[in-house]
């Protein structure tokens, strides 16, 4: 994908929004950055909404990896439930 200079992406913002409105989720994202190095992306909001759960999973997984690398200890779920003051039945349907 072509990476637009930031100034060009800014200049084309109105036409990009119009394209997003017309094409919806199928509209190609716009990559932009300095010296044609991708640093940001614009995409249709409807696509972003669909990506939110995946983004949250990625961020959570990254945090788990960081904690494990820091030496965080894992607990069996039953012990964690008890330490937090819950009962197993609190999580049953």
N, C-alpha and C positions, 0 to 999 in steps of 0.2 A: 504494500500500500504506500502511496505517496505521502510524505510528511510535509505539510505546509509550514512555512515560516509563521511564527506567531502573528506577525503583522498582517499577513495575507489571510490567515484564518479569521482574524478580527474583522478585516474588511469584508469578508464573505459571510459574516454571521447572519445577516438578514436572509440571504439566499439559501444558506444552510438550513435555517429554521423553516423556510418555505418548503424546501425539499423534504425535510423531516415530516412536515404536515401532510404533504402529498403522498409520500411513500410509506409513511408509518414505520413499523418495526423492520421492514425490509430495506430501509434506507441505509446506505453504507456510512459507517462512522467516518469522522474527520480526525486525522492525526495531525498534531502540530507540535512545534518545538523550535528551539534555536539550532541553527546550522543543520537543519533537516534531521535532527536527532529527535525521535519521538519522546515527548515529555508529558503530553496530555492528549485526551481524546474527547470528542463530542459525539454523542449518539442520541438517537431518539429517546425521549423519556419513557415511552411505552416499552422499549427494550430494556432500559435501565431498571424499570419496575420489576421485570421478569428476572433480572440478574441479581436483585437484592438478596434473596435467600442464598444464592451461590456465593456472593461476596461475603456475607456473614459467615458462612461455613469456612471459607478460606481464611478469614481473619481469626476465627476461633481456633482453627487448626494451627495457625501460626503461633498464636498465644500458648497453646498446649505445648508445641515444640519448644518454645522459649522456656516455659516453666520446667519442662523435663530436663532441658540442657542446664538450667540453674540448679538442678538437683532436687526439684520438688518431688515429694513422695506421693505416691498414689494410695488411695484408700479403697477398700472394698465398699461397694455402694451401700450395703447394709450399715456399715460403721459410719459412713458419711451421713446417711439419713438420721441415724441416732444422734450424732454429734451436733447436727443442725436443729435438733429438737423436733423432728418429724417422726411419724410412724410409717411403716410400709403401707398400711392401708390408706394413707393420705394420697398415694400415687396409683391406687387401683381405680378402675372405671366403675 
